[in-house]
Amino acid sequence: MIREEVIKLNKLGRMPNEDLDDDDSIDDLIDKYDDLLESIEKPVSFEEGEILIKLFPENAFYDLHWTLLQLIESLFGNIDLDKYETLIKDCPSEEWKETLLARFENSKAKNI
């Protein structure tokens, strides 16, 4: 079952990149993402992870990408490692995909 917050995030779509030229109207969008992300209790389900992984901005979005990363990482240890790695590879951002894969490899090494 996919929670309502994840469905709403899916409707908002992928986070845009923050920009020095962003005007005050971005504040509402930041608040929407922030409120929804913070209201999701961990761990997320695999189905929710499939939606959330696609929300990563290309680079950064007002530190909300870290909250998103923590939600994705809540799957580690709760699903098959191959399935988790495949999920990470679906990340649309090369930067965040590399970050998630590096953290995944470090976590696997600690658990060996």
C-alpha distances in whole Angstrom, upper triangle without the diagonal:
4,6,9,12,10,11,14,15,14,17,19,19,21,23,27,30,31,35,38,39,36,37,35,33,31,30,28,26,26,25,22,21,22,20,17,17,19,16,13,14,14,13,10,8,10,8,8,12,12,12,14,17,18,19,22,25,28,30,29,27,29,28,24,23,24,21,19,21,20,16,16,19,16,15,19,19,16,16,19,21,22,18,18,22,20,18,20,23,20,21,24,26,29,29,26,25,29,28,24,26,29,27,25,29,30,27,28,32,31,29,32
4,7,8,7,7,10,11,11,13,16,16,18,20,23,26,28,31,34,35,32,33,32,29,27,27,24,22,22,21,18,17,18,17,13,14,16,14,11,12,13,12,9,8,9,7,6,10,10,9,11,14,15,15,18,22,25,26,25,24,25,24,21,20,21,18,16,18,18,14,14,17,15,14,18,19,16,16,19,21,22,18,18,21,20,16,19,21,18,19,21,23,26,27,23,23,26,25,22,25,27,26,24,28,29,26,27,31,31,29,32
4,5,5,7,9,10,11,13,15,16,18,19,23,25,27,30,33,34,30,31,30,27,25,24,22,20,20,19,16,15,16,14,11,11,13,10,8,10,12,12,9,9,12,10,8,11,13,11,12,15,16,16,19,22,25,26,25,23,24,23,19,19,20,17,15,18,17,13,15,17,15,15,19,21,18,18,21,23,24,21,20,23,22,19,20,23,20,20,22,24,27,27,24,24,27,26,23,26,28,26,25,29,30,27,28,32,31,30,33
4,5,5,6,9,10,11,13,14,17,18,21,24,26,29,32,32,28,29,27,25,23,22,19,18,18,17,13,13,15,12,9,11,13,10,9,12,14,15,12,13,15,13,10,14,15,12,13,16,17,16,19,21,25,26,25,22,23,23,19,20,21,17,16,19,19,15,17,20,18,18,22,24,21,22,25,26,27,24,23,25,24,21,22,25,22,21,23,24,28,28,25,25,29,27,25,28,30,28,28,31,32,30,31,35,34,33,36
4,5,5,6,9,10,11,12,14,15,18,21,22,26,28,29,25,26,24,22,20,19,16,15,15,13,10,10,11,9,5,7,9,7,7,10,12,14,11,13,15,13,10,12,14,11,11,14,15,13,16,18,22,23,21,19,19,19,15,16,17,14,13,16,16,13,15,18,16,17,21,23,20,21,25,25,26,23,21,24,23,20,21,23,21,19,21,22,25,25,22,23,26,25,22,26,28,26,25,29,30,28,30,33,32,32,35
4,5,5,6,9,10,10,12,13,17,20,21,25,28,28,25,26,25,23,20,20,18,15,16,15,12,10,12,11,8,8,11,10,8,11,12,13,9,10,12,10,7,9,10,7,7,11,11,10,14,16,20,21,20,18,19,18,15,15,16,13,11,14,14,11,12,16,15,15,18,21,18,19,22,23,23,20,18,21,20,16,17,20,17,16,17,19,22,23,19,20,23,22,20,23,25,23,23,27,28,26,27,31,30,30,33
4,5,5,6,9,10,13,14,18,21,23,26,29,29,26,27,26,23,21,21,18,16,17,16,13,12,14,13,10,11,14,13,11,14,16,16,13,13,14,11,9,11,11,8,10,13,13,12,15,18,21,23,22,20,21,21,17,18,19,17,14,17,18,15,15,19,18,18,22,24,21,21,24,25,25,22,21,23,22,18,19,21,18,18,18,21,24,25,22,22,26,25,23,25,28,27,26,30,31,29,30,34,34,33,36
4,5,5,6,9,12,13,16,19,20,24,27,26,23,23,22,19,18,17,15,12,14,13,9,9,12,11,8,10,13,12,11,15,17,18,15,16,17,14,12,14,14,11,11,14,13,12,15,17,20,22,20,18,19,19,16,17,19,16,14,18,18,15,17,20,20,20,24,26,24,24,27,28,28,24,23,25,24,20,21,23,20,19,19,21,24,25,22,23,26,25,24,27,29,27,27,31,32,30,32,35,35,35,38
4,5,5,6,8,9,13,16,17,21,24,24,21,22,21,18,16,16,14,11,12,12,9,7,10,10,7,8,12,11,11,14,16,16,14,15,16,13,10,12,12,8,8,11,10,8,11,13,17,18,17,14,16,16,12,13,15,13,11,14,15,13,14,17,17,18,21,24,22,22,25,25,26,22,21,22,21,18,18,20,17,15,16,17,21,21,18,19,23,22,20,23,26,24,24,28,29,27,29,32,32,32,35
4,5,5,8,10,13,17,19,22,25,25,22,24,23,20,18,19,17,14,15,15,12,10,14,14,11,11,15,15,13,17,17,18,14,15,15,12,10,11,10,6,7,10,9,8,11,13,16,19,18,16,18,19,15,15,17,16,13,16,17,14,14,18,18,18,21,24,22,22,24,24,24,21,20,21,20,16,17,18,15,14,14,16,20,21,18,19,22,22,20,23,26,25,24,28,29,28,29,33,33,32,35
4,5,9,11,14,17,19,22,25,25,21,22,22,18,17,18,15,12,14,15,11,11,14,14,12,13,17,16,16,19,20,21,18,18,18,15,13,15,14,10,11,14,12,10,14,15,18,20,19,17,19,20,17,17,20,18,16,19,20,18,18,22,22,22,25,28,26,25,28,28,28,25,23,25,23,20,21,22,18,17,17,19,22,23,21,22,25,25,24,26,29,28,28,31,33,32,33,36,37,36,39
4,7,8,10,14,15,18,21,21,18,19,18,15,13,14,12,9,11,12,9,8,12,12,10,12,15,15,15,19,20,21,18,19,20,17,15,16,15,11,11,13,11,9,12,12,16,18,16,14,16,17,14,14,18,16,14,17,19,17,18,21,22,22,25,28,27,26,29,29,29,26,24,25,24,20,20,22,18,17,16,17,21,21,19,21,24,23,22,25,28,27,27,31,32,31,33,36,36,36,39
4,6,9,12,15,18,21,21,18,20,20,17,15,16,15,11,13,14,12,10,13,15,12,13,17,17,17,20,21,21,18,19,18,16,14,14,13,9,9,11,8,6,9,10,13,15,15,13,16,17,14,13,17,16,13,16,18,16,16,20,21,21,24,27,25,25,27,26,26,23,22,22,21,17,18,18,15,13,12,14,17,18,16,18,21,21,20,23,25,25,25,28,30,29,30,33,34,34,37
4,6,9,12,15,19,19,17,19,19,17,14,16,15,12,12,15,13,10,13,16,14,13,17,18,17,20,20,21,18,19,18,17,14,14,13,10,9,9,6,4,6,6,9,12,11,10,14,14,12,11,14,14,11,14,17,15,15,18,20,20,22,26,25,24,26,25,24,22,20,20,19,16,15,16,13,11,9,10,14,15,13,14,18,18,17,20,22,22,22,25,27,27,28,31,32,32,34
4,7,9,12,16,16,14,16,16,15,11,13,13,9,9,12,11,8,11,14,13,12,15,17,17,20,20,21,19,20,20,19,16,15,15,12,10,11,9,6,6,5,8,10,8,7,10,11,9,8,12,12,10,13,16,15,15,18,20,21,23,26,26,25,27,26,26,24,22,22,21,18,17,18,15,12,11,11,14,14,12,15,18,17,17,20,22,21,22,25,26,26,28,31,31,32,35
4,6,9,13,13,11,13,15,13,10,13,13,10,10,13,13,11,13,16,16,15,18,20,20,24,24,25,23,24,24,22,20,19,18,16,14,14,12,9,8,5,7,9,8,7,10,12,11,11,14,15,14,16,19,18,18,21,23,24,26,30,29,29,30,29,29,27,24,24,24,21,19,20,17,14,12,11,15,14,14,16,19,18,19,22,23,23,25,27,28,29,31,33,34,35,37
4,6,10,11,10,13,15,14,11,13,15,12,11,15,15,13,15,18,18,17,19,22,22,25,25,26,24,26,25,25,22,21,20,18,16,15,14,11,9,6,6,6,5,5,9,11,11,10,14,15,14,16,19,19,19,21,24,25,26,30,30,30,31,30,29,28,25,24,24,22,19,20,18,15,13,11,13,12,13,16,17,17,18,21,22,22,24,26,27,28,30,32,33,34,36
4,7,9,7,10,12,12,9,11,13,11,10,14,15,13,14,18,18,17,19,22,23,26,26,27,26,28,28,27,24,23,23,21,18,18,17,14,12,9,10,8,6,5,6,9,10,11,14,15,15,17,19,20,21,23,25,27,28,32,32,32,34,32,32,30,28,27,27,25,22,23,22,18,16,14,16,15,15,18,19,18,20,23,24,24,26,28,28,29,32,33,34,35,38
4,5,5,9,12,12,10,12,15,13,13,16,18,16,17,21,22,21,23,26,26,29,30,31,29,32,31,31,28,26,27,24,22,21,20,17,15,12,12,10,9,9,9,13,14,14,17,19,19,20,23,24,24,26,29,30,31,35,35,35,37,35,35,34,31,30,30,28,25,26,25,21,19,16,18,17,18,21,22,21,23,26,26,26,29,31,31,32,35,36,37,38,41
4,6,9,11,13,11,13,16,15,14,18,20,19,19,23,24,23,25,28,29,32,32,33,32,35,35,34,31,30,30,28,25,25,24,21,19,15,15,13,12,11,11,14,16,17,19,21,22,23,25,27,27,29,31,33,34,38,38,39,40,38,38,37,34,33,34,31,29,29,28,24,22,20,22,20,20,24,25,24,26,29,29,29,31,33,33,34,37,38,39,41,43
4,6,10,11,10,13,16,15,15,18,20,19,20,23,25,24,26,29,30,33,34,35,34,36,36,35,32,31,31,28,26,26,24,21,20,17,17,15,14,13,13,17,18,19,22,23,24,25,28,29,29,31,33,35,36,40,40,40,42,40,40,39,36,35,35,33,30,31,29,26,23,21,23,22,23,26,27,26,28,31,31,32,34,36,36,37,40,41,42,44,46
4,7,8,6,9,12,11,11,14,16,16,17,20,21,21,23,25,27,30,31,32,31,33,33,32,29,28,29,26,24,24,22,19,18,15,16,15,13,11,11,15,16,17,20,21,21,23,26,26,27,29,31,33,34,38,38,38,40,39,39,37,34,34,34,31,29,30,28,24,22,20,23,21,22,25,26,25,27,30,31,31,33,35,35,36,39,40,41,42,45
4,5,6,8,11,11,12,14,16,17,18,20,22,22,23,26,28,31,32,34,33,35,35,34,31,31,31,28,26,27,25,21,21,18,19,19,16,14,13,17,18,20,22,23,23,26,28,28,29,32,33,35,37,40,40,40,43,41,42,40,37,37,37,34,32,33,31,27,25,24,27,25,25,28,30,29,30,33,34,34,36,38,38,39,42,43,43,45,48
4,5,6,8,10,10,12,14,15,16,18,20,21,22,24,26,29,31,33,32,34,35,34,30,30,31,28,26,27,25,22,22,19,21,20,17,14,13,17,17,20,22,22,23,26,27,27,29,31,32,35,37,40,39,40,42,41,42,40,37,37,37,34,32,34,32,28,27,25,28,27,26,29,31,30,31,34,35,34,36,39,39,39,42,44,43,45,48
4,5,6,7,9,11,12,14,15,16,18,19,21,22,25,28,30,32,30,32,33,31,28,28,29,25,24,25,23,20,20,18,20,20,17,14,14,17,17,19,22,22,22,25,26,26,28,30,31,33,36,39,38,39,41,40,41,38,36,36,36,32,31,32,30,27,25,24,27,26,26,29,31,29,30,34,35,34,36,39,39,39,41,44,43,44,47
4,5,5,6,9,10,11,12,14,16,17,18,20,22,25,27,29,27,29,30,29,25,25,26,22,20,22,20,16,17,14,17,16,14,10,10,14,13,15,18,18,18,21,23,23,24,27,28,30,32,35,35,35,38,37,37,35,32,32,32,29,28,29,27,23,22,21,24,23,22,25,27,26,26,30,31,30,32,35,35,35,38,40,40,41,44
4,5,5,6,9,10,10,12,14,15,16,18,20,24,25,27,26,29,30,29,25,25,26,23,21,23,21,18,18,16,19,18,15,11,10,13,12,16,18,17,18,21,22,22,24,26,27,29,32,35,34,35,38,37,38,35,32,33,33,30,28,30,28,25,24,23,26,24,23,26,28,26,27,30,31,30,32,35,35,35,38,40,39,40,43
4,5,5,6,9,10,10,12,14,15,17,19,22,25,27,25,27,29,27,24,24,25,22,20,22,21,17,18,17,20,20,17,13,12,15,14,16,19,17,18,21,22,22,24,26,27,29,31,35,33,34,37,37,37,35,32,33,33,29,28,30,28,25,24,23,27,25,24,27,29,28,28,31,32,31,33,36,36,35,38,40,40,41,44
4,5,5,6,8,10,11,12,14,16,17,21,23,24,22,25,26,24,21,21,22,18,16,18,17,13,15,13,17,17,14,10,11,13,11,14,16,15,15,19,20,19,21,24,24,26,29,32,31,31,34,33,34,31,29,30,29,26,25,26,24,21,20,20,23,22,21,23,26,25,25,28,29,28,30,33,33,33,35,38,37,38,41
4,5,5,6,9,10,11,12,14,16,19,21,23,21,24,25,24,20,20,22,18,16,18,17,13,13,13,16,15,12,8,7,10,8,11,13,12,13,16,17,17,19,22,22,24,27,30,29,30,33,32,33,30,28,28,28,25,24,26,24,20,20,19,22,21,19,22,24,22,22,26,27,26,27,31,31,30,33,35,35,36,39
4,6,5,6,8,10,10,12,15,18,20,22,21,24,25,24,20,21,23,19,17,19,19,15,16,16,19,19,15,12,10,12,10,13,15,13,14,18,18,17,20,22,22,25,27,30,29,30,33,33,34,31,29,30,30,26,26,28,26,23,22,22,25,24,22,24,27,25,24,28,29,27,29,32,32,31,34,36,36,36,40
4,5,5,6,9,10,11,13,17,19,21,19,21,23,21,18,19,20,17,15,17,17,13,15,15,19,19,16,13,12,14,11,14,16,13,13,17,18,16,19,22,21,23,26,29,28,29,32,31,32,29,27,28,28,25,24,26,24,21,21,21,24,23,21,24,26,25,24,28,29,27,28,32,32,31,34,36,36,36,39
4,6,5,6,8,10,11,15,16,18,16,19,20,19,15,16,17,14,11,14,14,10,11,12,16,16,13,10,10,11,8,10,12,10,10,13,14,13,15,18,18,20,23,26,25,26,28,28,29,26,24,25,25,21,20,23,20,18,18,18,21,20,17,20,23,21,20,24,25,24,25,28,28,27,30,33,32,33,36
4,6,5,6,8,10,13,15,17,16,19,21,20,17,17,19,16,13,16,16,13,13,14,17,17,14,10,10,10,7,10,11,8,10,13,13,13,15,17,17,20,22,25,24,26,29,28,30,27,24,26,26,22,22,24,22,19,20,19,22,21,18,21,23,21,20,24,25,23,24,28,28,27,29,32,31,31,35
4,6,5,6,9,12,15,17,16,19,21,20,17,18,20,17,15,18,18,15,16,17,21,21,17,14,13,13,10,13,14,11,12,15,15,14,17,19,18,21,23,26,25,26,29,29,31,28,26,27,28,24,24,26,24,22,23,22,26,24,21,24,26,24,23,27,28,26,27,30,30,28,31,34,33,33,36
4,6,5,7,10,13,15,13,16,18,17,13,14,16,13,11,15,15,12,14,16,20,20,17,15,15,14,11,13,14,11,10,14,14,12,14,17,16,18,21,24,22,23,27,27,28,25,23,25,25,21,21,24,22,19,20,21,24,23,20,22,25,23,21,25,26,24,25,29,29,27,29,32,31,31,35
4,5,6,9,10,12,11,14,16,16,12,12,15,12,10,12,14,11,12,14,18,18,15,13,13,12,8,10,10,7,7,10,10,8,11,14,13,15,18,21,20,21,24,24,25,23,20,22,22,19,18,21,19,17,18,18,21,20,17,19,22,19,18,21,23,21,21,25,25,23,26,29,28,28,31
4,6,8,10,12,12,16,18,18,14,15,18,16,13,16,17,15,15,17,21,20,17,15,14,12,9,12,11,7,9,12,11,9,13,15,14,16,19,21,20,22,25,25,27,25,22,24,25,21,21,24,23,20,22,21,24,23,19,21,24,21,20,23,24,21,22,26,26,24,27,29,28,28,32
4,6,10,12,12,15,18,17,14,15,18,16,14,17,18,16,18,20,23,23,20,18,17,16,13,15,15,11,12,15,13,11,14,16,14,17,20,22,20,22,25,26,28,25,23,25,26,22,22,25,24,22,23,24,27,25,22,24,26,24,22,25,27,24,24,28,28,26,28,31,30,29,33
4,6,8,8,11,14,14,10,12,15,13,11,14,16,15,16,19,22,23,20,18,18,17,13,14,14,10,10,13,11,8,11,13,11,13,16,18,16,18,22,22,24,21,19,22,22,19,19,23,21,19,21,22,25,24,20,21,24,22,19,23,24,22,22,25,25,23,25,28,27,26,30
4,6,7,10,14,15,12,13,16,15,13,16,19,17,19,22,25,25,23,21,21,19,16,16,15,12,12,14,11,8,12,13,10,12,15,16,14,17,20,21,24,21,19,22,23,19,20,23,22,21,24,24,26,25,22,23,25,22,20,23,24,21,21,25,24,21,24,27,25,24,28
3,5,9,12,13,11,11,15,15,13,15,18,17,18,21,24,24,22,21,21,18,16,16,14,11,11,12,9,6,9,9,6,8,11,12,11,13,17,18,20,18,15,19,20,17,17,21,20,19,22,23,24,23,20,20,22,20,17,20,21,18,17,21,21,18,20,23,21,21,24
4,7,9,12,10,10,13,14,12,14,17,17,18,21,24,24,23,22,23,20,17,17,15,13,12,12,9,7,8,8,5,6,9,10,8,11,14,15,18,15,13,16,18,15,16,19,19,18,22,22,24,23,19,19,22,19,16,19,20,17,16,20,20,17,18,21,20,19,22
4,7,8,6,6,10,10,9,11,14,14,16,19,22,23,22,21,22,20,17,16,15,12,11,12,10,7,7,9,6,6,10,12,9,11,14,15,17,14,12,15,16,13,14,18,16,16,19,20,22,22,18,18,21,19,16,18,20,18,17,20,21,18,20,23,22,21,24
4,5,5,6,9,10,10,12,15,16,17,21,24,25,24,24,25,23,20,18,18,16,14,14,13,10,9,11,9,7,11,12,9,9,12,14,15,12,11,15,15,12,14,17,16,16,19,21,23,23,20,19,22,21,17,19,22,19,17,21,22,19,20,24,23,22,24
4,5,5,6,9,10,10,13,15,16,20,22,24,24,23,25,23,20,18,19,17,14,14,14,11,9,11,10,7,10,12,9,7,10,12,12,9,8,12,11,9,11,14,13,14,17,19,21,22,18,17,20,19,16,17,20,18,16,19,21,19,19,22,23,21,23
4,5,5,7,9,10,12,14,16,20,22,24,24,23,25,24,21,19,20,18,15,16,16,12,11,14,13,11,14,15,13,11,13,15,15,11,11,14,13,10,13,15,13,14,17,19,21,23,19,18,21,21,18,19,22,21,19,22,24,22,22,26,26,25,27
4,5,5,6,9,10,11,14,17,20,22,21,20,22,20,17,16,17,14,12,13,13,9,9,12,11,10,13,16,13,13,15,17,17,13,12,15,14,11,13,15,13,13,16,18,20,21,18,17,21,20,17,19,22,20,19,22,24,21,22,26,26,25,27
4,5,5,6,9,10,12,15,18,19,19,19,21,19,16,14,15,13,10,10,11,8,6,9,9,8,11,13,12,11,13,14,14,11,9,12,11,8,9,12,10,10,13,15,17,18,14,14,17,16,13,15,18,16,15,18,20,18,19,23,23,22,24
4,6,6,7,10,12,15,17,19,20,20,22,21,18,16,17,16,12,13,14,11,9,12,13,11,14,16,14,13,14,15,14,11,10,12,10,7,9,11,8,9,12,14,16,18,15,13,17,17,14,16,19,18,17,20,22,20,21,24,25,24,26
4,6,6,7,10,13,16,18,18,17,20,19,16,14,16,15,11,13,14,11,10,14,14,13,16,19,17,16,18,18,18,14,13,15,13,10,11,13,10,10,11,14,17,18,15,15,18,18,16,18,21,20,19,22,24,23,24,27,28,27,29
4,5,5,8,11,14,16,15,14,17,15,12,11,12,11,7,9,11,8,7,11,12,11,14,18,16,16,18,18,18,15,13,14,14,10,10,13,10,9,11,12,15,16,13,13,16,16,13,16,19,17,17,20,22,20,22,25,26,25,28
4,5,6,10,12,14,14,14,17,16,13,10,12,12,8,8,11,9,7,10,12,11,13,17,16,15,17,16,16,13,11,12,11,7,7,9,7,5,8,9,12,13,10,9,13,13,10,13,16,15,14,18,19,19,20,23,24,24,26
4,6,9,10,13,14,14,17,16,14,11,14,14,10,11,14,12,11,14,16,15,17,21,20,18,20,19,18,16,14,14,13,10,10,10,7,6,6,8,12,13,11,11,14,15,13,15,18,18,18,21,23,22,23,26,27,27,29
4,6,9,11,11,11,14,13,10,9,12,11,8,10,13,12,11,14,16,16,18,22,21,20,22,21,21,19,16,17,16,13,12,13,11,8,8,9,13,13,11,12,15,15,14,17,19,18,19,22,23,23,25,27,28,28,31
4,7,8,8,9,12,11,9,6,9,10,7,8,12,12,11,13,16,16,18,21,21,21,22,21,21,19,16,16,16,13,11,12,10,7,7,6,10,10,7,9,12,12,11,14,16,16,17,20,21,21,23,25,26,27,29
4,5,6,6,10,11,9,7,11,12,10,11,15,15,14,17,19,20,21,25,25,24,26,24,24,22,20,19,19,16,14,15,13,10,8,6,10,9,8,11,13,13,13,16,18,18,19,22,23,23,25,28,28,29,32
4,7,9,12,13,13,10,13,15,13,13,17,18,16,18,21,22,23,26,27,26,27,25,24,23,20,19,19,17,14,14,13,10,7,5,7,7,8,10,12,12,14,16,17,18,19,22,23,24,26,27,29,30,32
4,7,10,10,11,9,11,14,13,13,16,18,17,18,21,22,23,26,27,27,28,25,25,24,22,20,21,19,16,16,16,12,11,7,9,7,7,11,12,11,13,16,16,17,19,21,22,23,25,27,28,29,31
4,6,7,8,6,9,12,11,12,15,16,16,18,20,22,23,26,27,27,28,26,27,26,22,22,22,20,17,18,18,14,13,10,12,9,9,13,14,13,14,17,18,18,20,22,22,23,26,27,28,30,32
4,6,6,6,9,11,11,12,15,16,16,18,20,22,23,27,27,28,29,28,28,27,24,23,24,21,19,20,19,15,14,12,15,13,12,15,17,15,16,20,20,20,22,25,25,25,28,30,30,31,34
4,5,7,9,10,12,13,15,16,18,19,21,23,25,28,28,29,31,30,31,29,26,26,27,24,21,23,22,18,18,16,18,15,14,18,19,17,18,22,22,21,23,26,26,26,29,31,30,32,35
4,5,6,7,9,10,12,14,15,16,18,20,21,25,25,26,28,27,28,27,23,23,25,22,19,21,21,17,17,15,17,14,13,16,17,14,15,19,19,18,20,23,22,22,26,27,27,28,31
4,5,5,6,9,10,11,13,14,16,18,20,23,23,24,26,25,26,24,21,22,23,19,18,20,19,15,16,14,17,15,12,16,17,15,15,19,19,18,20,23,23,22,25,27,27,28,31
4,5,5,6,9,10,10,12,14,16,17,21,21,22,24,22,23,22,18,18,19,16,14,16,16,12,13,11,13,11,9,12,14,11,11,15,16,15,17,20,20,19,22,24,24,25,28
4,5,5,6,9,10,10,12,15,16,19,20,21,23,21,23,21,18,18,20,17,15,17,17,14,15,13,15,13,10,13,14,11,11,15,15,13,15,18,17,17,20,22,21,23,26
4,5,5,6,9,10,11,14,15,18,18,20,22,21,23,21,18,19,20,17,15,19,18,15,17,15,18,16,12,15,17,14,13,17,17,15,16,20,19,18,21,23,23,23,27
4,5,5,6,9,10,12,14,17,17,18,20,19,20,18,15,16,17,14,12,15,14,12,13,13,15,14,10,12,15,12,11,15,16,14,15,19,19,18,20,23,23,23,26
4,5,5,6,9,10,11,15,15,16,18,17,18,17,13,14,15,12,10,14,13,11,13,12,14,12,8,10,12,9,8,11,12,10,11,15,15,14,17,19,19,20,23
4,5,5,6,9,10,13,14,15,18,17,19,17,14,15,17,14,13,16,16,14,17,16,17,16,12,13,15,12,10,13,14,11,12,16,15,13,16,19,18,18,22
4,5,5,7,10,13,12,14,16,16,18,16,13,15,16,13,12,16,15,14,16,16,18,17,13,14,16,14,12,15,16,14,14,17,17,15,18,21,20,20,23
4,5,6,8,11,11,11,14,13,14,12,9,11,12,9,9,12,12,11,14,14,16,15,11,11,14,12,9,12,14,11,11,15,15,14,15,19,19,18,21
4,5,5,9,10,11,13,12,14,13,9,11,13,11,10,13,14,13,16,16,17,16,12,12,14,11,8,11,12,9,8,12,12,10,12,15,15,15,18
4,5,8,8,10,13,12,15,14,10,13,15,13,12,16,17,16,19,19,20,19,16,16,17,15,12,14,16,12,11,15,15,12,14,17,16,15,19
4,6,5,6,9,9,12,10,7,10,12,10,11,14,15,15,18,19,20,20,16,15,17,16,12,13,15,13,11,14,15,12,13,17,16,15,18
4,5,6,8,7,10,10,7,9,12,11,11,14,16,16,19,19,20,19,16,15,16,14,11,12,13,10,8,11,12,9,9,13,13,11,14
4,6,7,7,11,11,9,12,14,13,14,17,19,19,23,23,23,23,20,18,19,18,14,15,16,13,11,13,13,10,10,13,12,10,13
4,7,9,12,10,9,13,14,13,14,18,18,19,23,24,24,24,21,19,21,20,16,17,18,16,13,16,17,13,13,17,16,14,16
4,6,9,7,7,10,11,11,13,15,16,17,21,22,23,23,20,18,20,19,15,15,18,16,13,15,17,14,13,17,17,15,17
4,6,5,6,9,10,11,13,15,16,18,21,23,23,24,21,18,20,19,16,15,17,16,13,14,16,14,12,16,17,14,15
4,5,5,6,9,10,11,12,15,16,20,21,20,21,18,16,16,16,13,12,14,13,9,10,13,11,9,12,14,12,13
4,5,5,6,9,10,11,13,15,19,20,19,20,18,15,16,17,14,12,15,15,11,12,15,14,11,15,17,15,15
4,5,5,6,9,10,11,13,17,19,19,20,18,15,17,17,14,13,16,16,12,14,17,15,14,17,19,17,18
4,5,5,6,9,10,12,15,16,17,17,15,12,14,14,10,10,13,12,9,11,14,12,12,15,16,15,17
4,5,5,6,9,10,14,15,14,15,13,10,11,12,9,7,11,11,8,10,13,12,11,14,16,15,16
4,5,5,7,9,13,14,14,16,14,11,13,14,11,10,14,14,11,13,16,16,15,18,20,19,20
4,5,5,7,11,13,13,15,12,10,13,13,10,10,14,14,11,14,17,16,16,19,21,20,21
4,5,6,9,10,10,12,9,6,9,10,7,7,11,11,9,12,14,14,14,17,19,19,20
4,5,8,10,9,11,10,6,9,11,9,8,12,13,12,13,16,17,16,19,21,21,22
4,6,9,10,12,11,8,11,13,11,11,15,16,14,17,19,19,19,22,24,24,25
4,6,7,9,7,6,9,11,9,10,14,14,14,16,18,19,19,22,24,24,26
4,6,9,8,7,11,12,12,13,16,17,17,19,21,22,23,25,27,27,29
4,5,5,6,9,10,10,12,14,15,16,18,20,21,22,24,26,27,28
4,6,5,6,9,10,10,12,14,15,16,18,20,21,22,24,26,27
4,6,5,6,9,10,11,12,14,16,17,18,20,21,23,25,26
4,5,5,6,8,10,10,12,14,15,16,18,20,21,22,24
4,5,5,6,9,10,10,12,14,15,16,18,20,21,23
4,6,5,6,9,10,10,12,14,15,16,18,20,21
4,6,5,6,8,10,11,12,14,15,17,18,20
4,6,5,6,9,10,10,12,14,15,16,18
4,5,5,6,9,10,10,12,14,15,17
4,5,5,6,9,10,11,13,14,16
4,5,5,6,9,10,11,12,14
4,5,5,6,9,10,11,12
4,5,5,6,9,10,11
4,5,5,6,9,10
4,5,5,6,9
4,5,5,6
4,5,5
4,6
4
